[in-house]
């Protein structure tokens, strides 16, 4: 059967996937945000995950030819037979999984689902969500029977925002299907575009679990070095120097301390913890790691405060420059950024904080966090806090930006050590 593919959700995950599939298949990219669809149809991706050149190369799908059509009209995906869901899976204010985007996407697909269609989910979830939460919605809205009339698959996204080396095709893909036969179909579909290869998991639940532990593992490892940073700070030892020395052993894991945010590492462990608690197990290491990483914004702000007091810099109304607001370097993504924790803590100390970030969209930051970022750097800052390692920050003359007594605190440990007062 000829594959006509619909990608549901055109964000950091969905758009690169749609572009890659469009090189070999008829693809319709669907998103409920008309502004996003209009932007992409004009040939530009504001997330910067896909270059204008690559986007325009596959746009303007013609009938019965490979390429990409972008739409916010459900009618345009009605004739597809493979639906790939790449919508967000956030947590609420209490860190509980929010499945609403998944459920809404499933309802949309269910309304147009036909016999023998395949629905593949890529969104990060806890084990069981695809079959226990999404499939019943598909059955109810379509009137079709799972594994008789339609089928499902799960292939977790592994996109690393801002990473131009590990792109969709260059990351090995885990795949799965609701039956062994469908597993092979799903695996072959992805294998046709993923040059790094695929791994067919035995069940959907295995694939779901594999994804959610990837980021939980990374979260715990970073939490460990963040705890080391707190310990070594009390011992007046430079953490980065310790890690550099320890890394000379062949099997030492090279993690660094820092803020852990974003839509994956800062969120996914809560999905696994939620499912564990539902079956009667209280996860200790996973949640301890989350608590420690979530505490780092306040820790950084307190360290800055201590340095200022040591240098006899008045804290109240102090002029502070915060470098970076995105959740990671060289990327415009501000979702669940922990840089905001540093900003909030500093302002709670009655400091006046300028936020400078050449990657972040000024309007988006204002709408999301009510912060007006600056476009031109000032002078005579009492403190400079390097929060995000954007490449542009490496060329800044920090001595020219700070006051004579001013301090520089390097959260990321990537600045010239001779210009830094202290590193995390």
N, C-alpha and C positions, 0 to 999 in steps of 0.2 A: 504493500500500500504506500502511495506517495505521502510523505510527511508534510503537512501544512502546520506550522508551529506558531502558537501564540505565546508571547512572553507577558505575564501579568505583573506589572510593576517595572518602571523604567528608571530606577535609582542606580546607586553604585554597583549593584549586583546585576540587575536586569538588563540595563543598556549594553554593557560589554558582552553579555551572553547573547543578546539579540543580534548584535553586530557580527559576532563570530558565526552564529548559525546562519545568518543571512548571506554568508559567502557561499553556502551550499544548498539552502532551502528557501522556500517561500515563508517569510516570517512577518507576523504582525505584532508590533509592540503596543501594548495597551497600558494606559495609566489614567487614573481618575482626575489627575491634575491637568486641566487644559493648558495652563501656562507652561508646564513642563513639556507637553506634547508640541506646543507651538515653538518653543525654543529649539527643540530637537529637529523639528521639521525645517527650521531655518538654518540647520546645519551646525549648531553649536551645543556642546555639553558643558554646563556650568560646573559640574562636579569634576571636570577635567580627567575623567577616567578614560574617555574616548576622544581622540584627536578629531578636529574638524575634518581633516583629510580622510580618516578612516570612516567617519560617520557618513560623509557625503558620498563616499565610494559605494555604499550599499543602499542609500536612500532611493525613494521613488520606485517602489515595487510595481512592475508591470504584470499584467495578467499572465499567469502560467510561466513566469520567469522567476529566477532566484532574486532575492533582494529584501529590503525592509520597508514596511509601511508602518507609520506611527499614528495612533488614533486614541481618542477617549470615547469612542462610540462602540458599544458592545456589538452592534451589528457587524462590525468589521472583523470580529474574531469568531463569528458564528459558524463559518465554514472550515475552521481549523479542526484537526483531529488529535493534536498533541498540545496540551496546555501546561506551561511551566510557570509556577507561582514563585515570585521573588519579592514578596511584600515584607515590610519590617515586622519584627517580633520584639517589641519593647517590653519594659516592665513599668508598673505604676509607681506611685509615690512611696508605696510600701514594699517595693521590689518584688511584686507578684507578677507573674507572666500575664501579658495582655495579648490574647489571641484574636481580638476583634478584627484586625486587618486580614488575617488568615480566613476567618469565618466569612467575612464580607466577600473576599475573593472567591471562596468556594461557592457562595450563593450565586455570584455572577456567572461562574462557569457552569454551575448546575442548571441554570436557566437556559443554556444553549447546548448542553451536553447531548451527544447522540451515541448510538450503539458503536462499540469498539473503540471509543475515544480513550486516550490515556491522559491522566492528570498527574504531573510530576511536581512535587514540592521541593523547594530549595531553601526556604526560610529555616533558620535555626530554631529547633524546638526540643522539648524533652521527649524521651521515648514514648511512643503511643499516640502522639498528637495526630499524625496523618490518618491512622486507621480508626482511632477512637473519637476524634473530634471533627476532622474534616470530611471523612467518608460519609458519616451520617447526614451531613449537610448536603453533600453532593447527591446522595440517594433521595433525600426528601424533596429537594428542589427540582431534580430531573425526573423522578419517578422511575429511574433505572436501578438495576440491581448490581451491586459491587461484585466484581470478579465473574460476572456473567455478561452484563451489558457494557460495563466500562471497567477500566483498570487504573491502578495508581502506581506511582514510583516515588522514590525519595533520593535526591542527589544533593547533598549539602553544599552550599556555596563556600568557597575558600578564597574569596576576593580579599586582597589586602590593599585598602584604599591608598592611593598615592604611589604605589609600588609599580614601576614601569618594567620591572624585570619579571616578577611573578604575576603575569597576566592570566586571563582565563585559560587560554590554550596551553600555557606553560605550567599549570598546576595539576598534578595528578588528581583525577576525579573519582570519588566514591559514588557508586550507583547502587540501586536496588529496585525491585519490583514486587508487586503484590502477589504474583505467582512466579515460579521459576521461568516460565516462558516469557512473561512480561519483563522480568529482570534482564533477560538477554536482549530484548528489544530496546529497553532503556539504555543498557550498557553500550549496545552497538550505536545507538543514536549519538551519545556523547563521544564515543570513541572516534566518530567520524570528524569531530572538530578539535578534540583534545590531543595535542601532539605529545603531551607528557604521559599519556596512557590513562587507563581506568582500573578501578578495583571494584568488582561486583560483590557486594555484601550479600550474605545469605537471606536476610530479611530486611524489611523497612525499619523495624525497631533497632536492629544492629547499626544501620546507617545513621539513624537519628542519634543514637547514643554515641557513636564514634565522633560525630561532629561536636556535640555538646561538651565532651570531655577534652577536646583539643584546646579550647579556650580556657576551660577550667584549670587544666594543667599549667598553662602559661600564666594564668592569674596567680596560682599558688606559688610558682617559682618567683614571680616578681614580688609577691608579698614577702617571701623569705628575704630577698635582698633589701627590701624596704625596711624590714625589721632589723637587719644588719646595720642599715644606715642610721637608724635610731640609736642602736647600741653603740656604734663607733662614734657617733656624735657626742655621746656622753663621755667616751674615752678620749675625745679629742684626737681621733684618727681619721684620716681622709678615706672614705669608703671606696672611692674609685681606685685609689692606689692599692688598697687591699685586694680588690677584685682583679686588677691587672696582674698582681703577683700570683694570686690563686689560679688565674686562667692559664698560667704556664704549664699546669698539669693537663695531660691530654684529655681526661674525661671530666674536667670541670665545666659546668654549664654556664655560658657567658651571658647571664642576665644582668641588667642594670636597674638601679632604683629609679623611681619616677612616679608620675601620676598615671593611673590606669583607668581610662575612660573609653569613650567610643561606644558603638552599637553592638560590639561583639564581646570582647574580654570583660568589659564592665557590666555586662548584662547576662550572658549565657550561663554563668555558674548558678544564677538564681533559678533558671529553668530546671537545671538538674536537681537543685536543692528542693524545689517545690515538689517534684515528682517523688523524691526520696521521702519527704515528709508525708506525702499522701499514702505511701505504703508502710508507714510506721517507723522510718529510720530518720534520726536527726543527724544530718551531716555536720561533722565538727571541723575538719580541716578546710573544706570548701568554704564554709561561712566565715571561719576565722580569717582566711585569706582575704575574703571580700571586705570584712570589717577593717582589717589593717590597711588595705589599699584605699578604702574610702576615707581613711583618716589622714591621708597624706597631704591634702590641701591645707588643712588646719596646721599640720606640723610644719609645712614650708613657711606659712605666714608667721608662725610663732618664732621660727628660726630667724627670719628677717627682722622681726621685732627685737629679738635679743641682740642681734648684730648692731642694730641702730642704737640701742641703749648703751652698748659697750663703747660705741664711737661718740657718745654724747650728742646724738642726733635727736632732736625733738620729734616724738612720734605723732602727736596731734597735728593735723594738717600738713604732715610731711608730703613731699612731692615724690610720687613713686611711678616708675615706668615698668609696666608688665609686658614682656615680649612674648606674644602668642596667646591665642584664645581657642584655636582649633584643638581637636583631641589628639592629633599627632602631627609630625613634621611634614612639610611640603605637600599639604593636602588641605582643601578648603572645608572639610567636614567638621561641623561644630556640634554634631549630635552627641549628647551625653558627655561633653568635655568636662574633665575635672579641673581644667584651668579656672573655671568659674568658681570653684571652691576656694582657690587661692585669692581670687579677686574679692569674693564676699568676705573672707576672713580679714583681709587687709583693710577693706573699707569699714569693717566693724571695729577696727582699731583707730578709726577716725583719720585714716590716711586718704589723700587725694590721689587716685590711681588713674593714670593714662594707660589705655590698652592699645598696643600697636601690633597689627597683624596684616601683612601684605597679602596673605592668602585668603583670609576670611572675607565674606561678603558683608559689607557694612550694614546694609538694610536687614539682612538675615540675623546678624548678631543683635541688632536693636530690637527686632521683633521677638526673638527667642529669649534674650536675657536682659533686655532693657539697658544695654550698654552702648554708648556712643564711642566707637573706636576712633582713634586719631589717625590722620593721614600724613601728618608732618610731625617729626620728632621735635620735642622741646629741648631745653638745656637745664643744667643744674639740678638734676634729680638727686634726691636724698638716698634713694635706693632704686636699683635696677634688678628686676627679678626675671631671669631667663627661664621661661616655662616650657616653650616649644622650640625644638631645634630646626626651625626653618633655615634653609641655606643662606637666605639674605642676612640673617642675624650674625653670621660668622664674619661678615665684612664690616660690621659696625665699629666705630671708634668709641668704645664705651667710656674711656677716660674723658672724652670730649663731651659726653652726654651727662655725666654725673657731676655733682658738686665736689669740692675739694675733700670733704669728709665722707662723701657718698660711698655706699657699699654696693657690691655686685654679688648677687646670690644666683648660682648656676644650678638649677634643678636637674638639667639633663647631663651636666658634666662634659659638655662638648665645646665650650668656649676656651679661648687661650687662658691657661691657668694663671698667667702673669697678670691678667686683667680682672681676675676673680677674687673676691674676698673670701668666699667659702662655697663649697659644692655640697649638694645633698649627699 
